[in-house]
Amino acid sequence: MRILIVGSGIAGLAVAKALELEGFTPDVVDRFNTPPTSGQGIFLLGNATRALGELGLLDEVHRSSFPIAAQRILSATGKLLNDVATDSFWGACGPCLALPRRVLLDVLLSSLKRTRVSFGRAVIGTEGHATVRTVDFEDGSRSEYDLVIGADGVRSLLRSSAFADAHPRSLGLSCWRMVVRNPGHLDAWTAMLGKRRTALAIPLNASDLYVYADCSTEEFADGSIPTLKTLFADFGDPLGSMISSLPANVVIHRARLEEIPAGRYIADRLVIVGDGSHASSPSMAQGAGMAIEDAIALADCAWLPMPFEICFCATLATHSTDAPMNRLRNDSRLSTHDVGAHSYPL
């Protein structure tokens, strides 16, 4: 079977690994000339690490990760609101781990043995036919595939080409992400909630912290460091003083947060996975987890003779019915009830 994966982020590489384990040899292409390095830290909840285990990669990821034993939620003044032992919630599923995003990408990429990964090869169009799907590349070439998998992100060209009405929609939030030195006293996932503002810090190792902060897009303005400091000036410790002391040259990733409307993005030998299919708020901490679960579900049904759409959707459902995820979906409404239409990043 000729399989093309468009995109070499977490979703694309996870799909390639899962397909390799099923005996396939896919091709991966990416429009960028080098492997992706954007993003900062990443927090993997139990369902994500369980999925990594199914790919045979959990031990390697675990060795490069910081185990998160607790999640603490504080008010903007520093008052403790909630303290949860992660094992009590996710223990039956998998460990909760934090690590630099690039480390997870490196593990996925280095694990591929037969997959051909081509950087600097951009897809500009695709069309479904009765027995194949054609793909047009920026260099003027055209190739035929039995299956094309779009893993090209929230603004997926492949999704747009087949589902013209499925546009990303704004969450009304913008964020800052960065990695800074850990002052030494933070050893747990720690969030502070203000009025329409959230600050979060997660240890990536003994010396580094992944720091996330968000606010309304209107308040975000130019997203500068002075703006960040001004908006969080009334936050207490432990995160308020950390933000106020950020150096002017800190490397920051800025983004406006978007989501994709729920739907089944499958048509004519094309399937969209990862953020291109279900981008969601960082408040769920599920981007990587759902992408890796997509990969396993897709590979599970790639050999089966039944219609691909039915098989993939049914298989994906089996990776989304565990008790922790059901509880997480059900309890996510509490964030808006408790802190005023603003969910907290898990």
Wavefront OBJ file of the C-alpha trace (Angstrom):
o trace
v 0.000 0.000 0.000
v 1.326 3.420 -0.998
v 0.819 5.789 1.949
v 1.732 9.472 2.160
v 1.805 11.387 5.448
v 1.863 15.156 5.092
v 3.468 16.799 8.139
v 6.358 15.729 10.373
v 5.095 16.943 13.735
v 3.988 14.697 16.580
v 0.911 13.455 14.710
v 2.706 12.690 11.447
v 5.659 10.906 13.037
v 3.416 8.945 15.403
v 1.303 7.759 12.452
v 4.463 6.711 10.613
v 5.685 4.740 13.636
v 2.318 3.034 14.142
v 2.134 2.090 10.456
v 5.675 0.722 10.530
v 4.697 -1.532 13.407
v 1.896 -2.894 11.210
v 4.300 -3.651 8.368
v 3.761 -0.583 6.183
v 6.443 1.704 4.737
v 4.916 5.183 4.450
v 6.419 8.343 3.037
v 6.455 11.529 5.142
v 6.803 14.957 3.555
v 7.038 18.364 5.173
v 7.081 21.787 3.567
v 9.767 23.015 5.967
v 13.428 22.368 5.188
v 14.323 21.087 8.656
v 12.582 19.068 11.373
v 10.106 21.123 13.428
v 11.552 22.918 16.442
v 8.671 25.240 17.352
v 6.919 24.943 20.678
v 8.461 24.719 24.098
v 7.484 22.145 26.711
v 4.843 19.461 26.577
v 2.804 17.780 29.303
v 1.735 14.199 28.617
v -1.239 12.905 30.564
v -1.806 9.219 31.200
v -3.609 8.464 27.956
v -0.711 9.964 25.962
v 1.918 7.873 27.751
v -0.240 4.770 27.424
v -0.335 5.384 23.664
v 3.442 5.864 23.578
v 3.710 2.499 25.300
v 1.716 0.929 22.480
v 4.276 2.372 20.065
v 7.097 0.893 22.144
v 8.489 4.342 22.987
v 7.401 4.989 26.564
v 10.617 3.826 28.226
v 12.752 6.103 26.058
v 10.443 9.075 26.583
v 10.301 8.380 30.314
v 14.091 8.537 30.586
v 14.066 12.079 29.165
v 11.065 13.317 31.134
v 10.231 14.803 34.503
v 7.528 12.834 36.349
v 4.630 15.032 37.436
v 3.280 13.636 40.695
v 0.894 16.471 41.521
v -1.194 19.193 39.911
v -1.751 22.267 42.066
v -4.202 25.037 41.313
v -3.813 28.379 43.085
v -5.650 31.670 42.985
v -3.916 34.727 41.567
v -2.901 35.645 45.107
v -1.306 32.248 45.716
v -4.066 30.614 47.780
v -4.196 26.841 47.248
v -7.474 25.847 45.565
v -6.803 22.232 44.677
v -3.994 19.678 44.974
v -4.367 16.431 43.059
v -2.033 13.427 43.037
v -1.836 12.483 39.360
v -1.538 8.796 40.144
v -4.950 8.835 41.795
v -6.505 9.979 38.525
v -4.272 8.526 35.816
v -2.499 5.661 37.589
v -4.428 2.892 35.836
v -3.749 4.535 32.486
v -0.152 5.758 32.485
v 2.308 8.141 34.154
v 2.081 11.911 33.711
v 5.306 13.298 32.263
v 6.723 16.651 31.176
v 9.544 17.158 28.702
v 10.767 19.521 25.982
v 8.664 19.134 22.844
v 11.754 18.710 20.667
v 12.775 15.649 22.744
v 9.494 13.890 21.973
v 9.886 14.748 18.284
v 13.460 13.421 18.290
v 12.351 10.149 19.889
v 9.602 9.681 17.310
v 11.822 10.559 14.336
v 14.751 8.383 15.425
v 12.443 5.419 16.002
v 11.504 5.214 12.304
v 13.390 2.470 10.485
v 11.827 2.217 7.016
v 9.830 5.428 6.614
v 11.181 7.926 4.101
v 11.056 11.458 5.538
v 11.526 14.315 3.060
v 11.856 17.893 4.277
v 11.387 20.880 1.983
v 8.744 19.031 -0.055
v 5.493 20.985 -0.067
v 2.085 19.651 -1.087
v -0.020 22.201 -2.997
v -3.056 20.126 -3.908
v -4.742 16.737 -3.835
v -7.645 15.046 -5.570
v -9.497 11.819 -4.866
v -10.240 9.280 -7.610
v -11.958 5.904 -7.679
v -8.875 3.818 -6.889
v -6.149 6.326 -5.939
v -5.590 9.824 -4.584
v -3.288 12.106 -6.523
v -1.044 14.619 -4.779
v 0.555 17.633 -6.455
v 3.835 18.973 -5.112
v 5.314 22.438 -5.279
v 8.132 21.238 -7.541
v 5.580 20.397 -10.255
v 5.545 16.635 -9.713
v 2.464 14.505 -9.123
v 2.222 11.127 -7.361
v -0.504 8.581 -6.692
v -1.233 7.007 -3.310
v -3.652 4.470 -1.881
v -4.002 6.561 1.294
v -3.061 10.144 2.142
v -2.892 11.238 5.775
v -3.009 14.926 6.600
v -0.997 15.713 9.719
v -0.269 19.289 8.717
v -1.659 21.159 11.693
v -4.555 23.377 12.631
v -4.421 25.230 9.301
v -4.208 22.005 7.313
v -4.074 22.514 3.550
v -5.367 18.994 3.032
v -8.367 19.555 5.279
v -9.153 22.795 3.471
v -8.935 21.085 0.095
v -11.500 18.408 1.000
v -13.609 20.180 3.655
v -13.855 23.786 2.556
v -16.199 24.812 5.383
v -14.021 23.492 8.227
v -12.200 26.653 9.235
v -10.259 27.137 12.483
v -12.197 29.278 14.938
v -10.702 31.577 17.507
v -10.946 30.805 21.207
v -10.534 34.496 21.972
v -7.288 33.780 23.801
v -3.647 34.410 23.034
v -0.693 32.950 24.880
v 2.979 33.084 25.652
v 5.117 29.936 26.008
v 8.715 29.842 27.176
v 11.327 27.799 29.028
v 13.082 29.463 31.966
v 15.325 28.422 34.825
v 13.576 26.717 37.722
v 14.245 28.705 40.893
v 14.241 25.377 42.719
v 10.975 25.342 44.633
v 8.593 24.144 41.908
v 8.359 20.374 41.648
v 4.766 20.010 40.416
v 2.433 21.205 37.703
v 1.383 24.592 39.103
v -1.364 26.849 37.750
v -2.548 30.235 38.985
v -5.964 31.540 37.972
v -6.854 35.192 37.618
v -9.723 37.000 35.962
v -9.481 35.900 32.323
v -5.779 35.229 32.843
v -3.891 32.039 33.580
v -0.256 31.357 34.424
v 1.188 27.860 34.483
v 4.595 26.335 35.186
v 5.672 22.728 34.680
v 9.128 21.342 35.561
v 10.841 19.824 32.526
v 13.851 18.673 34.535
v 15.667 19.705 37.701
v 16.729 23.066 36.249
v 14.169 24.119 33.625
v 10.528 25.166 33.731
v 8.004 25.350 30.940
v 5.971 28.508 31.539
v 2.645 29.256 29.862
v 0.476 32.341 30.254
v -2.684 33.396 28.486
v -5.174 36.236 28.386
v -7.860 37.572 26.076
v -6.613 38.389 22.591
v -7.713 41.997 23.091
v -5.463 42.374 26.152
v -2.612 40.478 24.503
v -2.006 43.428 22.157
v 1.556 43.173 20.774
v 2.447 40.200 22.984
v 5.596 41.893 24.208
v 7.399 41.047 27.437
v 6.361 44.394 28.992
v 2.723 43.594 28.156
v 3.038 40.149 29.766
v 4.565 41.656 32.912
v 1.893 44.341 33.144
v -1.009 41.903 32.778
v 0.340 39.599 35.490
v 1.699 42.254 37.828
v -0.989 41.489 40.423
v -0.181 37.763 40.551
v 1.460 36.562 43.729
v 4.073 33.860 44.200
v 5.151 31.435 43.008
v 4.563 32.550 39.413
v 4.027 36.297 39.715
v 7.597 37.060 40.715
v 8.883 34.665 38.061
v 7.046 36.552 35.313
v 8.045 39.969 36.664
v 11.727 38.983 36.563
v 11.772 37.623 33.013
v 14.765 38.950 31.072
v 14.093 40.998 27.955
v 15.868 38.431 25.750
v 13.900 35.354 26.859
v 12.850 33.210 23.882
v 9.050 33.224 23.685
v 6.591 31.403 21.466
v 3.424 33.467 20.945
v 0.159 32.198 19.506
v -3.514 32.958 19.096
v -5.437 29.892 20.218
v -7.770 28.212 17.745
v -9.847 25.065 17.593
v -11.315 22.936 14.817
v -15.064 22.175 14.738
v -15.799 18.566 15.638
v -16.271 16.378 12.593
v -15.172 13.300 10.663
v -12.466 14.510 8.323
v -12.260 11.428 6.112
v -13.007 11.304 2.390
v -11.811 9.528 -0.757
v -8.616 7.906 0.590
v -7.827 10.963 2.702
v -7.879 11.186 6.487
v -6.932 14.166 8.663
v -5.335 13.498 12.060
v -3.921 15.497 14.938
v -4.568 19.229 15.275
v -5.876 19.367 11.723
v -8.806 17.234 12.841
v -9.405 18.219 16.464
v -7.233 21.119 17.603
v -8.419 22.148 21.049
v -7.591 24.535 23.839
v -4.404 23.936 25.841
v -6.807 23.704 28.808
v -7.255 20.026 27.877
v -3.531 19.198 27.482
v -4.606 16.649 24.879
v -3.059 17.740 21.587
v -0.215 15.209 21.650
v -2.263 12.525 23.376
v -5.074 12.572 20.838
v -2.594 12.717 17.949
v -0.813 9.573 19.133
v -4.150 7.849 19.745
v -5.147 8.802 16.181
v -1.993 7.091 14.947
v -2.703 3.847 16.755
v -6.348 3.766 15.718
v -5.466 4.406 12.077
v -2.784 1.717 11.986
v -5.090 -0.756 13.735
v -7.528 -0.647 10.835
v -5.227 -0.068 7.859
v -5.196 -3.763 6.910
v -8.922 -4.382 7.338
v -11.179 -4.759 4.289
v -14.213 -2.870 5.623
v -14.809 0.717 4.463
v -11.990 2.812 5.875
v -14.186 5.559 7.311
v -16.298 3.124 9.345
v -13.262 1.208 10.548
v -11.202 4.247 11.552
v -14.025 5.946 13.433
v -14.926 2.755 15.287
v -11.309 2.004 16.174
v -10.648 5.568 17.306
v -13.615 5.333 19.657
v -11.966 2.452 21.528
v -9.066 4.759 22.406
v -11.393 7.413 23.852
v -13.601 5.536 26.301
v -11.366 5.056 29.332
v -12.612 6.349 32.660
v -10.000 9.116 33.155
v -10.802 10.726 29.808
v -14.541 10.484 30.402
v -14.066 12.107 33.802
v -11.866 14.802 32.268
v -14.476 15.637 29.633
v -17.267 15.682 32.192
v -15.322 17.729 34.722
v -14.006 20.278 32.220
v -17.230 22.243 32.665
v -16.162 23.008 36.235
v -13.489 25.378 35.006
v -16.017 27.774 33.509
v -18.387 27.453 36.448
v -15.664 28.084 39.008
v -13.441 30.734 37.426
v -15.735 32.608 35.114
v -15.699 31.355 31.530
v -11.991 30.642 31.556
v -10.683 27.086 31.704
v -7.354 26.243 33.270
v -4.513 24.492 31.375
v -4.150 20.917 32.584
l 1 2 3 4 5 6 7 8 9 10 11 12 13 14 15 16 17 18 19 20 21 22 23 24 25 26 27 28 29 30 31 32 33 34 35 36 37 38 39 40 41 42 43 44 45 46 47 48 49 50 51 52 53 54 55 56 57 58 59 60 61 62 63 64 65 66 67 68 69 70 71 72 73 74 75 76 77 78 79 80 81 82 83 84 85 86 87 88 89 90 91 92 93 94 95 96 97 98 99 100 101 102 103 104 105 106 107 108 109 110 111 112 113 114 115 116 117 118 119 120 121 122 123 124 125 126 127 128 129 130 131 132 133 134 135 136 137 138 139 140 141 142 143 144 145 146 147 148 149 150 151 152 153 154 155 156 157 158 159 160 161 162 163 164 165 166 167 168 169 170 171 172 173 174 175 176 177 178 179 180 181 182 183 184 185 186 187 188 189 190 191 192 193 194 195 196 197 198 199 200 201 202 203 204 205 206 207 208 209 210 211 212 213 214 215 216 217 218 219 220 221 222 223 224 225 226 227 228 229 230 231 232 233 234 235 236 237 238 239 240 241 242 243 244 245 246 247 248 249 250 251 252 253 254 255 256 257 258 259 260 261 262 263 264 265 266 267 268 269 270 271 272 273 274 275 276 277 278 279 280 281 282 283 284 285 286 287 288 289 290 291 292 293 294 295 296 297 298 299 300 301 302 303 304 305 306 307 308 309 310 311 312 313 314 315 316 317 318 319 320 321 322 323 324 325 326 327 328 329 330 331 332 333 334 335 336 337 338 339 340 341 342 343 344 345 346
